[in-house]
Amino acid sequence: MTLNLFKEMKLACDLPKHHLRKGDVVKLVDHHIAPDDTEGYSIEVFNTVGETVAVTAVPISALEALRCRNS
């Protein structure tokens, strides 16, 4: 499954090495083979003022679609 680049998604797991947690919003910036030799993406994470706080590669299994919550 190929995802659209520059799409916002959320993490499906914690990435302690990068101080990222499950549910953090990430932006997909490149599609490639992940460090574990599976399909993956490079992601960029921004803080609330738009500064980059992390860039790393993850397998596609570490990503989830953003969903609207019903009230």
All heavy atoms as TSV, in Angstrom:
chain	resi	resn	atom	element	x	y	z
A	1	MET	N	N	0.855	-1.175	0.000
A	1	MET	CA	C	0.000	0.000	0.000
A	1	MET	C	C	0.899	1.235	0.000
A	1	MET	O	O	1.762	1.367	0.854
A	1	MET	CB	C	-0.879	-0.028	1.249
A	1	MET	CG	C	-1.572	1.273	1.505
A	1	MET	SD	S	-2.716	1.275	2.893
A	1	MET	CE	C	-1.653	0.995	4.268
A	2	THR	N	N	0.689	2.124	-0.956
A	2	THR	CA	C	1.458	3.362	-1.008
A	2	THR	C	C	0.588	4.515	-0.534
A	2	THR	O	O	-0.551	4.671	-0.970
A	2	THR	CB	C	1.945	3.636	-2.445
A	2	THR	OG1	O	2.739	2.527	-2.868
A	2	THR	CG2	C	2.767	4.891	-2.512
A	3	LEU	N	N	1.125	5.302	0.378
A	3	LEU	CA	C	0.410	6.450	0.926
A	3	LEU	C	C	0.854	7.720	0.208
A	3	LEU	O	O	1.948	7.778	-0.352
A	3	LEU	CB	C	0.710	6.560	2.425
A	3	LEU	CG	C	0.375	5.323	3.252
A	3	LEU	CD1	C	0.908	5.474	4.671
A	3	LEU	CD2	C	-1.122	5.079	3.262
A	4	ASN	N	N	0.019	8.740	0.242
A	4	ASN	CA	C	0.360	10.015	-0.387
A	4	ASN	C	C	1.414	10.752	0.422
A	4	ASN	O	O	1.288	10.867	1.645
A	4	ASN	CB	C	-0.875	10.900	-0.517
A	4	ASN	CG	C	-1.886	10.350	-1.485
A	4	ASN	OD1	O	-1.533	9.686	-2.450
A	4	ASN	ND2	N	-3.154	10.615	-1.241
A	5	LEU	N	N	2.438	11.242	-0.259
A	5	LEU	CA	C	3.465	12.024	0.424
A	5	LEU	C	C	2.881	13.354	0.892
A	5	LEU	O	O	1.946	13.875	0.299
A	5	LEU	CB	C	4.657	12.266	-0.498
A	5	LEU	CG	C	5.455	11.022	-0.879
A	5	LEU	CD1	C	6.644	11.401	-1.745
A	5	LEU	CD2	C	5.921	10.266	0.354
A	6	PHE	N	N	3.462	13.888	1.946
A	6	PHE	CA	C	3.101	15.151	2.586
A	6	PHE	C	C	1.747	15.082	3.282
A	6	PHE	O	O	1.214	16.088	3.710
A	6	PHE	CB	C	3.192	16.328	1.602
A	6	PHE	CG	C	4.523	16.355	0.914
A	6	PHE	CD1	C	4.645	16.033	-0.416
A	6	PHE	CD2	C	5.678	16.640	1.632
A	6	PHE	CE1	C	5.882	16.021	-1.042
A	6	PHE	CE2	C	6.922	16.617	1.017
A	6	PHE	CZ	C	7.020	16.316	-0.324
A	7	LYS	N	N	1.227	13.871	3.429
A	7	LYS	CA	C	-0.005	13.639	4.174
A	7	LYS	C	C	0.337	13.576	5.658
A	7	LYS	O	O	1.386	13.094	6.044
A	7	LYS	CB	C	-0.605	12.304	3.719
A	7	LYS	CG	C	-1.867	11.912	4.408
A	7	LYS	CD	C	-2.395	10.601	3.862
A	7	LYS	CE	C	-3.700	10.254	4.537
A	7	LYS	NZ	N	-4.358	9.144	3.898
A	8	GLU	N	N	-0.577	14.072	6.492
A	8	GLU	CA	C	-0.397	13.941	7.939
A	8	GLU	C	C	-1.025	12.640	8.399
A	8	GLU	O	O	-2.112	12.270	7.966
A	8	GLU	CB	C	-1.017	15.126	8.666
A	8	GLU	CG	C	-0.232	16.395	8.445
A	8	GLU	CD	C	-0.746	17.563	9.268
A	8	GLU	OE1	O	-1.911	17.542	9.707
A	8	GLU	OE2	O	0.035	18.505	9.453
A	9	MET	N	N	-0.291	11.944	9.255
A	9	MET	CA	C	-0.766	10.696	9.855
A	9	MET	C	C	-0.393	10.743	11.327
A	9	MET	O	O	0.159	11.742	11.805
A	9	MET	CB	C	-0.145	9.500	9.144
A	9	MET	CG	C	-0.499	9.448	7.668
A	9	MET	SD	S	-0.144	7.884	6.904
A	9	MET	CE	C	-1.458	6.859	7.530
A	10	LYS	N	N	-0.683	9.668	12.057
A	10	LYS	CA	C	-0.252	9.603	13.452
A	10	LYS	C	C	0.542	8.334	13.676
A	10	LYS	O	O	0.415	7.364	12.926
A	10	LYS	CB	C	-1.437	9.686	14.407
A	10	LYS	CG	C	-2.366	8.496	14.371
A	10	LYS	CD	C	-3.491	8.678	15.361
A	10	LYS	CE	C	-4.414	7.469	15.337
A	10	LYS	NZ	N	-5.470	7.574	16.336
A	11	LEU	N	N	1.373	8.380	14.704
A	11	LEU	CA	C	2.172	7.205	15.043
A	11	LEU	C	C	1.302	6.149	15.704
A	11	LEU	O	O	0.479	6.454	16.571
A	11	LEU	CB	C	3.316	7.590	15.977
A	11	LEU	CG	C	4.441	8.381	15.357
A	11	LEU	CD1	C	5.457	8.780	16.427
A	11	LEU	CD2	C	5.127	7.607	14.247
A	12	ALA	N	N	1.523	4.899	15.341
A	12	ALA	CA	C	0.808	3.769	15.922
A	12	ALA	C	C	1.575	3.159	17.094
A	12	ALA	O	O	1.100	2.231	17.734
A	12	ALA	CB	C	0.556	2.706	14.858
A	13	CYS	N	N	2.780	3.700	17.369
A	13	CYS	CA	C	3.617	3.161	18.441
A	13	CYS	C	C	4.559	4.256	18.939
A	13	CYS	O	O	4.743	5.272	18.273
A	13	CYS	CB	C	4.428	1.966	17.944
A	13	CYS	SG	S	5.507	2.371	16.554
A	14	ASP	N	N	5.129	4.042	20.100
A	14	ASP	CA	C	6.127	4.964	20.647
A	14	ASP	C	C	7.452	4.791	19.902
A	14	ASP	O	O	7.803	3.679	19.490
A	14	ASP	CB	C	6.376	4.689	22.135
A	14	ASP	CG	C	5.183	5.019	23.011
A	14	ASP	OD1	O	4.298	5.776	22.576
A	14	ASP	OD2	O	5.153	4.520	24.157
A	15	LEU	N	N	8.181	5.894	19.743
A	15	LEU	CA	C	9.546	5.871	19.208
A	15	LEU	C	C	10.437	6.571	20.229
A	15	LEU	O	O	10.808	7.734	20.066
A	15	LEU	CB	C	9.620	6.587	17.854
A	15	LEU	CG	C	8.772	6.030	16.718
A	15	LEU	CD1	C	8.891	6.900	15.482
A	15	LEU	CD2	C	9.156	4.594	16.411
A	16	PRO	N	N	10.773	5.870	21.328
A	16	PRO	CA	C	11.493	6.502	22.442
A	16	PRO	C	C	12.832	7.121	22.038
A	16	PRO	O	O	13.226	8.143	22.604
A	16	PRO	CB	C	11.696	5.378	23.453
A	16	PRO	CG	C	11.036	4.180	22.917
A	16	PRO	CD	C	10.495	4.466	21.560
A	17	LYS	N	N	13.507	6.535	21.067
A	17	LYS	CA	C	14.793	7.073	20.629
A	17	LYS	C	C	14.663	8.517	20.137
A	17	LYS	O	O	15.582	9.314	20.254
A	17	LYS	CB	C	15.359	6.183	19.519
A	17	LYS	CG	C	16.663	6.651	18.943
A	17	LYS	CD	C	17.153	5.698	17.864
A	17	LYS	CE	C	18.413	6.214	17.203
A	17	LYS	NZ	N	18.851	5.326	16.132
A	18	HIS	N	N	13.486	8.859	19.616
A	18	HIS	CA	C	13.240	10.198	19.078
A	18	HIS	C	C	12.293	11.011	19.959
A	18	HIS	O	O	11.827	12.076	19.550
A	18	HIS	CB	C	12.688	10.098	17.658
A	18	HIS	CG	C	13.633	9.421	16.724
A	18	HIS	ND1	N	14.760	10.045	16.238
A	18	HIS	CD2	C	13.662	8.166	16.229
A	18	HIS	CE1	C	15.422	9.215	15.459
A	18	HIS	NE2	N	14.779	8.067	15.443
A	19	HIS	N	N	11.967	10.487	21.149
A	19	HIS	CA	C	11.059	11.146	22.093
A	19	HIS	C	C	9.675	11.364	21.481
A	19	HIS	O	O	9.030	12.381	21.736
A	19	HIS	CB	C	11.647	12.469	22.590
A	19	HIS	CG	C	13.031	12.316	23.139
A	19	HIS	ND1	N	13.284	11.707	24.352
A	19	HIS	CD2	C	14.230	12.673	22.630
A	19	HIS	CE1	C	14.583	11.705	24.564
A	19	HIS	NE2	N	15.192	12.271	23.534
A	20	LEU	N	N	9.224	10.409	20.671
A	20	LEU	CA	C	7.909	10.469	20.047
A	20	LEU	C	C	7.012	9.409	20.656
A	20	LEU	O	O	7.476	8.335	21.035
A	20	LEU	CB	C	8.030	10.257	18.536
A	20	LEU	CG	C	8.913	11.263	17.802
A	20	LEU	CD1	C	9.079	10.870	16.340
A	20	LEU	CD2	C	8.349	12.665	17.926
A	21	ARG	N	N	5.725	9.741	20.738
A	21	ARG	CA	C	4.779	8.825	21.371
A	21	ARG	C	C	3.642	8.462	20.431
A	21	ARG	O	O	3.309	9.206	19.512
A	21	ARG	CB	C	4.212	9.489	22.622
A	21	ARG	CG	C	5.333	9.847	23.610
A	21	ARG	CD	C	4.789	10.469	24.823
A	21	ARG	NE	N	4.363	9.356	25.678
A	21	ARG	CZ	C	3.771	9.537	26.832
A	21	ARG	NH1	N	3.527	10.730	27.278
A	21	ARG	NH2	N	3.428	8.491	27.559
A	22	LYS	N	N	3.045	7.325	20.704
A	22	LYS	CA	C	1.879	6.874	19.956
A	22	LYS	C	C	0.865	8.005	19.919
A	22	LYS	O	O	0.587	8.631	20.941
A	22	LYS	CB	C	1.276	5.634	20.638
A	22	LYS	CG	C	0.080	5.088	19.931
A	22	LYS	CD	C	-0.453	3.857	20.623
A	22	LYS	CE	C	-1.685	3.355	19.910
A	22	LYS	NZ	N	-2.185	2.113	20.498
A	23	GLY	N	N	0.338	8.287	18.738
A	23	GLY	CA	C	-0.653	9.347	18.583
A	23	GLY	C	C	-0.075	10.679	18.114
A	23	GLY	O	O	-0.817	11.553	17.680
A	24	ASP	N	N	1.257	10.851	18.185
A	24	ASP	CA	C	1.865	12.085	17.679
A	24	ASP	C	C	1.586	12.206	16.181
A	24	ASP	O	O	1.633	11.217	15.442
A	24	ASP	CB	C	3.386	12.100	17.892
A	24	ASP	CG	C	3.780	12.393	19.327
A	24	ASP	OD1	O	2.918	12.802	20.130
A	24	ASP	OD2	O	4.974	12.215	19.645
A	25	VAL	N	N	1.310	13.424	15.730
A	25	VAL	CA	C	1.039	13.680	14.319
A	25	VAL	C	C	2.366	13.853	13.583
A	25	VAL	O	O	3.254	14.559	14.056
A	25	VAL	CB	C	0.146	14.925	14.154
A	25	VAL	CG1	C	-0.059	15.258	12.681
A	25	VAL	CG2	C	-1.196	14.701	14.846
A	26	VAL	N	N	2.475	13.181	12.435
A	26	VAL	CA	C	3.700	13.213	11.625
A	26	VAL	C	C	3.328	13.537	10.181
A	26	VAL	O	O	2.184	13.363	9.769
A	26	VAL	CB	C	4.458	11.868	11.690
A	26	VAL	CG1	C	4.789	11.495	13.118
A	26	VAL	CG2	C	3.670	10.748	11.024
A	27	LYS	N	N	4.301	14.005	9.411
A	27	LYS	CA	C	4.100	14.264	7.983
A	27	LYS	C	C	4.987	13.313	7.192
A	27	LYS	O	O	6.175	13.176	7.481
A	27	LYS	CB	C	4.446	15.699	7.644
A	27	LYS	CG	C	4.062	16.054	6.208
A	27	LYS	CD	C	4.020	17.539	5.966
A	27	LYS	CE	C	2.985	18.213	6.783
A	27	LYS	NZ	N	1.884	18.777	6.072
A	28	LEU	N	N	4.407	12.645	6.203
A	28	LEU	CA	C	5.158	11.728	5.346
A	28	LEU	C	C	5.957	12.537	4.338
A	28	LEU	O	O	5.390	13.361	3.622
A	28	LEU	CB	C	4.205	10.798	4.598
A	28	LEU	CG	C	3.220	9.998	5.441
A	28	LEU	CD1	C	2.377	9.107	4.545
A	28	LEU	CD2	C	3.923	9.195	6.496
A	29	VAL	N	N	7.271	12.315	4.277
A	29	VAL	CA	C	8.095	13.101	3.357
A	29	VAL	C	C	8.810	12.272	2.294
A	29	VAL	O	O	9.305	12.822	1.319
A	29	VAL	CB	C	9.108	13.992	4.121
A	29	VAL	CG1	C	8.384	15.056	4.915
A	29	VAL	CG2	C	10.015	13.183	5.013
A	30	ASP	N	N	8.879	10.957	2.449
A	30	ASP	CA	C	9.505	10.118	1.423
A	30	ASP	C	C	9.043	8.676	1.610
A	30	ASP	O	O	8.769	8.245	2.728
A	30	ASP	CB	C	11.028	10.203	1.522
A	30	ASP	CG	C	11.734	9.715	0.268
A	30	ASP	OD1	O	11.074	9.522	-0.772
A	30	ASP	OD2	O	12.964	9.536	0.327
A	31	HIS	N	N	8.963	7.938	0.526
A	31	HIS	CA	C	8.565	6.529	0.537
A	31	HIS	C	C	9.780	5.695	0.157
A	31	HIS	O	O	10.448	5.982	-0.833
A	31	HIS	CB	C	7.436	6.313	-0.472
A	31	HIS	CG	C	6.990	4.904	-0.581
A	31	HIS	ND1	N	7.111	4.182	-1.742
A	31	HIS	CD2	C	6.437	4.058	0.312
A	31	HIS	CE1	C	6.635	2.966	-1.555
A	31	HIS	NE2	N	6.222	2.863	-0.320
A	32	HIS	N	N	10.104	4.673	0.951
A	32	HIS	CA	C	11.292	3.855	0.701
A	32	HIS	C	C	11.245	2.602	1.557
A	32	HIS	O	O	10.273	2.355	2.261
A	32	HIS	CB	C	12.568	4.650	1.002
A	32	HIS	CG	C	12.557	5.274	2.359
A	32	HIS	ND1	N	12.767	4.581	3.520
A	32	HIS	CD2	C	12.315	6.559	2.722
A	32	HIS	CE1	C	12.671	5.399	4.544
A	32	HIS	NE2	N	12.394	6.600	4.100
A	33	ILE	N	N	12.292	1.856	1.563
A	33	ILE	CA	C	12.415	0.689	2.434
A	33	ILE	C	C	12.831	1.180	3.822
A	33	ILE	O	O	13.756	1.978	3.960
A	33	ILE	CB	C	13.453	-0.314	1.884
A	33	ILE	CG1	C	13.020	-0.796	0.490
A	33	ILE	CG2	C	13.658	-1.495	2.836
A	33	ILE	CD1	C	11.678	-1.493	0.459
A	34	ALA	N	N	12.131	0.718	4.849
A	34	ALA	CA	C	12.410	1.113	6.229
A	34	ALA	C	C	13.656	0.391	6.750
A	34	ALA	O	O	14.129	-0.570	6.137
A	34	ALA	CB	C	11.204	0.790	7.114
A	35	PRO	N	N	14.168	0.834	7.897
A	35	PRO	CA	C	15.356	0.184	8.476
A	35	PRO	C	C	15.193	-1.325	8.721
A	35	PRO	O	O	16.170	-2.055	8.749
A	35	PRO	CB	C	15.560	0.936	9.787
A	35	PRO	CG	C	14.988	2.285	9.537
A	35	PRO	CD	C	13.791	2.034	8.637
A	36	ASP	N	N	13.946	-1.792	8.892
A	36	ASP	CA	C	13.731	-3.224	9.119
A	36	ASP	C	C	13.479	-3.995	7.817
A	36	ASP	O	O	12.963	-5.098	7.817
A	36	ASP	CB	C	12.591	-3.446	10.116
A	36	ASP	CG	C	11.246	-3.001	9.586
A	36	ASP	OD1	O	11.183	-2.431	8.474
A	36	ASP	OD2	O	10.242	-3.219	10.285
A	37	ASP	N	N	13.830	-3.394	6.661
A	37	ASP	CA	C	13.678	-3.991	5.326
A	37	ASP	C	C	12.239	-4.213	4.888
A	37	ASP	O	O	11.967	-5.049	4.035
A	37	ASP	CB	C	14.471	-5.292	5.202
A	37	ASP	CG	C	15.963	-5.052	5.211
A	37	ASP	OD1	O	16.393	-4.015	4.667
A	37	ASP	OD2	O	16.692	-5.889	5.760
A	38	THR	N	N	11.291	-3.478	5.458
A	38	THR	CA	C	9.906	-3.514	5.005
A	38	THR	C	C	9.589	-2.181	4.342
A	38	THR	O	O	10.385	-1.244	4.388
A	38	THR	CB	C	8.937	-3.744	6.183
A	38	THR	OG1	O	9.053	-2.645	7.101
A	38	THR	CG2	C	9.219	-5.054	6.896
A	39	GLU	N	N	8.409	-2.100	3.735
A	39	GLU	CA	C	7.988	-0.829	3.148
A	39	GLU	C	C	7.905	0.214	4.248
A	39	GLU	O	O	7.421	-0.062	5.350
A	39	GLU	CB	C	6.620	-0.993	2.486
A	39	GLU	CG	C	6.129	0.273	1.833
A	39	GLU	CD	C	4.776	0.102	1.164
A	39	GLU	OE1	O	4.087	-0.891	1.427
A	39	GLU	OE2	O	4.428	0.992	0.384
A	40	GLY	N	N	8.383	1.425	3.962
A	40	GLY	CA	C	8.376	2.444	4.991
A	40	GLY	C	C	8.367	3.849	4.441
A	40	GLY	O	O	8.314	4.074	3.231
A	41	TYR	N	N	8.439	4.785	5.367
A	41	TYR	CA	C	8.386	6.209	5.039
A	41	TYR	C	C	9.347	6.977	5.926
A	41	TYR	O	O	9.558	6.614	7.091
A	41	TYR	CB	C	6.973	6.760	5.264
A	41	TYR	CG	C	6.011	6.290	4.210
A	41	TYR	CD1	C	5.371	5.072	4.319
A	41	TYR	CD2	C	5.780	7.060	3.077
A	41	TYR	CE1	C	4.514	4.617	3.333
A	41	TYR	CE2	C	4.924	6.617	2.086
A	41	TYR	CZ	C	4.293	5.412	2.212
A	41	TYR	OH	O	3.459	4.961	1.222
A	42	SER	N	N	9.873	8.062	5.374
A	42	SER	CA	C	10.545	9.051	6.210
A	42	SER	C	C	9.453	9.969	6.718
A	42	SER	O	O	8.543	10.338	5.963
A	42	SER	CB	C	11.556	9.858	5.401
A	42	SER	OG	O	12.662	9.074	5.072
A	43	ILE	N	N	9.534	10.317	7.990
A	43	ILE	CA	C	8.539	11.204	8.586
A	43	ILE	C	C	9.231	12.416	9.179
A	43	ILE	O	O	10.398	12.352	9.575
A	43	ILE	CB	C	7.710	10.489	9.672
A	43	ILE	CG1	C	8.623	9.964	10.788
A	43	ILE	CG2	C	6.864	9.372	9.073
A	43	ILE	CD1	C	7.879	9.474	12.027
A	44	GLU	N	N	8.491	13.513	9.230
A	44	GLU	CA	C	8.963	14.724	9.893
A	44	GLU	C	C	7.911	15.104	10.918
A	44	GLU	O	O	6.713	15.011	10.651
A	44	GLU	CB	C	9.171	15.843	8.889
A	44	GLU	CG	C	9.846	17.058	9.473
A	44	GLU	CD	C	10.327	18.048	8.413
A	44	GLU	OE1	O	10.089	17.824	7.214
A	44	GLU	OE2	O	10.953	19.040	8.806
A	45	VAL	N	N	8.381	15.524	12.086
A	45	VAL	CA	C	7.488	15.895	13.176
A	45	VAL	C	C	7.767	17.353	13.535
A	45	VAL	O	O	8.926	17.746	13.669
A	45	VAL	CB	C	7.708	14.989	14.409
A	45	VAL	CG1	C	6.697	15.297	15.492
A	45	VAL	CG2	C	7.639	13.523	14.014
A	46	PHE	N	N	6.701	18.120	13.687
A	46	PHE	CA	C	6.816	19.543	13.979
A	46	PHE	C	C	6.223	19.859	15.349
A	46	PHE	O	O	5.305	19.175	15.809
A	46	PHE	CB	C	6.039	20.360	12.941
A	46	PHE	CG	C	6.513	20.140	11.538
A	46	PHE	CD1	C	5.935	19.172	10.726
A	46	PHE	CD2	C	7.545	20.891	11.015
A	46	PHE	CE1	C	6.365	18.963	9.434
A	46	PHE	CE2	C	7.988	20.694	9.714
A	46	PHE	CZ	C	7.400	19.728	8.919
A	47	ASN	N	N	6.729	20.929	15.981
A	47	ASN	CA	C	6.100	21.411	17.209
A	47	ASN	C	C	4.981	22.385	16.838
A	47	ASN	O	O	4.701	22.594	15.650
A	47	ASN	CB	C	7.130	22.037	18.165
A	47	ASN	CG	C	7.793	23.278	17.617
A	47	ASN	OD1	O	7.328	23.894	16.665
A	47	ASN	ND2	N	8.910	23.656	18.221
A	48	THR	N	N	4.343	22.998	17.815
A	48	THR	CA	C	3.174	23.842	17.552
A	48	THR	C	C	3.493	25.131	16.816
A	48	THR	O	O	2.593	25.759	16.276
A	48	THR	CB	C	2.437	24.176	18.856
A	48	THR	OG1	O	3.358	24.810	19.744
A	48	THR	CG2	C	1.865	22.933	19.508
A	49	VAL	N	N	4.759	25.546	16.774
A	49	VAL	CA	C	5.117	26.753	16.024
A	49	VAL	C	C	5.773	26.418	14.688
A	49	VAL	O	O	6.330	27.281	14.023
A	49	VAL	CB	C	6.005	27.712	16.857
A	49	VAL	CG1	C	5.230	28.279	18.031
A	49	VAL	CG2	C	7.277	27.035	17.317
A	50	GLY	N	N	5.712	25.146	14.274
A	50	GLY	CA	C	6.180	24.736	12.964
A	50	GLY	C	C	7.649	24.396	12.846
A	50	GLY	O	O	8.150	24.196	11.744
A	51	GLU	N	N	8.342	24.292	13.965
A	51	GLU	CA	C	9.756	23.914	13.936
A	51	GLU	C	C	9.878	22.393	13.914
A	51	GLU	O	O	9.135	21.696	14.607
A	51	GLU	CB	C	10.472	24.451	15.165
A	51	GLU	CG	C	10.429	25.958	15.279
A	51	GLU	CD	C	10.849	26.458	16.646
A	51	GLU	OE1	O	10.623	25.766	17.661
A	51	GLU	OE2	O	11.403	27.562	16.689
A	52	THR	N	N	10.812	21.887	13.132
A	52	THR	CA	C	11.042	20.445	13.069
A	52	THR	C	C	11.641	19.962	14.386
A	52	THR	O	O	12.601	20.533	14.872
A	52	THR	CB	C	12.006	20.114	11.922
A	52	THR	OG1	O	11.423	20.549	10.692
A	52	THR	CG2	C	12.303	18.624	11.851
A	53	VAL	N	N	11.046	18.916	14.954
A	53	VAL	CA	C	11.580	18.333	16.196
A	53	VAL	C	C	12.175	16.956	15.972
A	53	VAL	O	O	12.959	16.489	16.788
A	53	VAL	CB	C	10.525	18.290	17.326
A	53	VAL	CG1	C	10.113	19.687	17.721
A	53	VAL	CG2	C	9.316	17.469	16.940
A	54	ALA	N	N	11.816	16.301	14.850
A	54	ALA	CA	C	12.380	14.978	14.555
A	54	ALA	C	C	12.163	14.634	13.088
A	54	ALA	O	O	11.154	15.012	12.495
A	54	ALA	CB	C	11.734	13.908	15.427
A	55	VAL	N	N	13.136	13.931	12.525
A	55	VAL	CA	C	13.031	13.342	11.191
A	55	VAL	C	C	13.603	11.936	11.313
A	55	VAL	O	O	14.704	11.760	11.823
A	55	VAL	CB	C	13.830	14.147	10.144
A	55	VAL	CG1	C	13.781	13.460	8.787
A	55	VAL	CG2	C	13.325	15.575	10.050
A	56	THR	N	N	12.841	10.942	10.882
A	56	THR	CA	C	13.307	9.564	10.984
A	56	THR	C	C	12.575	8.702	9.959
A	56	THR	O	O	11.639	9.171	9.298
A	56	THR	CB	C	13.110	9.013	12.410
A	56	THR	OG1	O	13.790	7.757	12.524
A	56	THR	CG2	C	11.651	8.840	12.774
A	57	ALA	N	N	12.985	7.469	9.819
A	57	ALA	CA	C	12.330	6.507	8.936
A	57	ALA	C	C	11.609	5.472	9.785
A	57	ALA	O	O	12.123	5.046	10.821
A	57	ALA	CB	C	13.352	5.827	8.044
A	58	VAL	N	N	10.411	5.090	9.331
A	58	VAL	CA	C	9.611	4.105	10.062
A	58	VAL	C	C	8.976	3.134	9.070
A	58	VAL	O	O	8.731	3.490	7.920
A	58	VAL	CB	C	8.496	4.772	10.905
A	58	VAL	CG1	C	9.076	5.659	11.975
A	58	VAL	CG2	C	7.522	5.541	10.036
A	59	PRO	N	N	8.668	1.916	9.527
A	59	PRO	CA	C	7.908	0.994	8.677
A	59	PRO	C	C	6.461	1.480	8.585
A	59	PRO	O	O	5.969	2.193	9.474
A	59	PRO	CB	C	8.002	-0.338	9.413
A	59	PRO	CG	C	8.280	0.025	10.822
A	59	PRO	CD	C	9.043	1.313	10.799
A	60	ILE	N	N	5.774	1.088	7.535
A	60	ILE	CA	C	4.390	1.501	7.348
A	60	ILE	C	C	3.514	1.057	8.525
A	60	ILE	O	O	2.536	1.715	8.861
A	60	ILE	CB	C	3.843	1.009	5.994
A	60	ILE	CG1	C	2.576	1.767	5.615
A	60	ILE	CG2	C	3.660	-0.492	5.994
A	60	ILE	CD1	C	2.117	1.521	4.194
A	61	SER	N	N	3.887	-0.013	9.194
A	61	SER	CA	C	3.107	-0.506	10.344
A	61	SER	C	C	3.139	0.454	11.531
A	61	SER	O	O	2.325	0.336	12.438
A	61	SER	CB	C	3.625	-1.878	10.783
A	61	SER	OG	O	4.978	-1.781	11.193
A	62	ALA	N	N	4.052	1.420	11.530
A	62	ALA	CA	C	4.143	2.396	12.619
A	62	ALA	C	C	3.254	3.605	12.381
A	62	ALA	O	O	3.241	4.541	13.179
A	62	ALA	CB	C	5.590	2.854	12.788
A	63	LEU	N	N	2.464	3.580	11.294
A	63	LEU	CA	C	1.631	4.724	10.930
A	63	LEU	C	C	0.152	4.363	10.943
A	63	LEU	O	O	-0.220	3.243	10.601
A	63	LEU	CB	C	2.010	5.219	9.531
A	63	LEU	CG	C	3.459	5.661	9.368
A	63	LEU	CD1	C	3.782	5.832	7.887
A	63	LEU	CD2	C	3.704	6.942	10.140
A	64	GLU	N	N	-0.677	5.337	11.328
A	64	GLU	CA	C	-2.125	5.180	11.297
A	64	GLU	C	C	-2.731	6.446	10.698
A	64	GLU	O	O	-2.187	7.537	10.852
A	64	GLU	CB	C	-2.703	5.035	12.710
A	64	GLU	CG	C	-2.371	3.753	13.399
A	64	GLU	CD	C	-3.014	3.678	14.790
A	64	GLU	OE1	O	-3.630	4.658	15.250
A	64	GLU	OE2	O	-2.863	2.627	15.420
A	65	ALA	N	N	-3.876	6.289	10.063
A	65	ALA	CA	C	-4.594	7.445	9.515
A	65	ALA	C	C	-5.161	8.288	10.641
A	65	ALA	O	O	-5.530	7.766	11.703
A	65	ALA	CB	C	-5.728	6.966	8.607
A	66	LEU	N	N	-5.220	9.606	10.411
A	66	LEU	CA	C	-5.908	10.479	11.351
A	66	LEU	C	C	-7.402	10.281	11.163
A	66	LEU	O	O	-7.878	10.112	10.049
A	66	LEU	CB	C	-5.557	11.945	11.069
A	66	LEU	CG	C	-4.116	12.345	11.334
A	66	LEU	CD1	C	-3.902	13.789	10.901
A	66	LEU	CD2	C	-3.775	12.186	12.805
A	67	ARG	N	N	-8.139	10.296	12.237
A	67	ARG	CA	C	-9.594	10.107	12.171
A	67	ARG	C	C	-10.281	11.171	13.006
A	67	ARG	O	O	-9.768	11.570	14.051
A	67	ARG	CB	C	-9.983	8.734	12.710
A	67	ARG	CG	C	-9.349	7.588	11.983
A	67	ARG	CD	C	-9.964	6.269	12.439
A	67	ARG	NE	N	-9.151	5.119	12.151
A	67	ARG	CZ	C	-8.897	4.631	10.953
A	67	ARG	NH1	N	-9.338	5.236	9.889
A	67	ARG	NH2	N	-8.158	3.545	10.790
A	68	CYS	N	N	-11.456	11.583	12.548
A	68	CYS	CA	C	-12.268	12.519	13.326
A	68	CYS	C	C	-12.930	11.758	14.460
A	68	CYS	O	O	-13.354	10.612	14.298
A	68	CYS	CB	C	-13.349	13.125	12.451
A	68	CYS	SG	S	-12.719	14.202	11.172
A	69	ARG	N	N	-12.970	12.402	15.620
A	69	ARG	CA	C	-13.694	11.801	16.757
A	69	ARG	C	C	-15.111	12.316	16.757
A	69	ARG	O	O	-15.352	13.499	16.583
A	69	ARG	CB	C	-13.026	12.177	18.063
A	69	ARG	CG	C	-11.715	11.465	18.267
A	69	ARG	CD	C	-11.073	11.866	19.541
A	69	ARG	NE	N	-11.840	11.346	20.666
A	69	ARG	CZ	C	-11.512	11.545	21.928
A	69	ARG	NH1	N	-10.455	12.247	22.228
A	69	ARG	NH2	N	-12.242	11.047	22.888
A	70	ASN	N	N	-16.061	11.426	16.947
A	70	ASN	CA	C	-17.460	11.846	17.090
A	70	ASN	C	C	-17.668	12.336	18.508
A	70	ASN	O	O	-17.139	11.778	19.450
A	70	ASN	CB	C	-18.400	10.672	16.803
A	70	ASN	CG	C	-18.335	10.266	15.338
A	70	ASN	OD1	O	-18.023	11.085	14.487
A	70	ASN	ND2	N	-18.610	9.010	15.076
A	71	SER	N	N	-18.480	13.386	18.643
A	71	SER	CA	C	-18.733	13.954	19.978
A	71	SER	C	C	-19.520	13.021	20.839
A	71	SER	O	O	-20.305	12.276	20.432
A	71	SER	CB	C	-19.498	15.252	19.866
A	71	SER	OG	O	-18.953	16.088	18.903
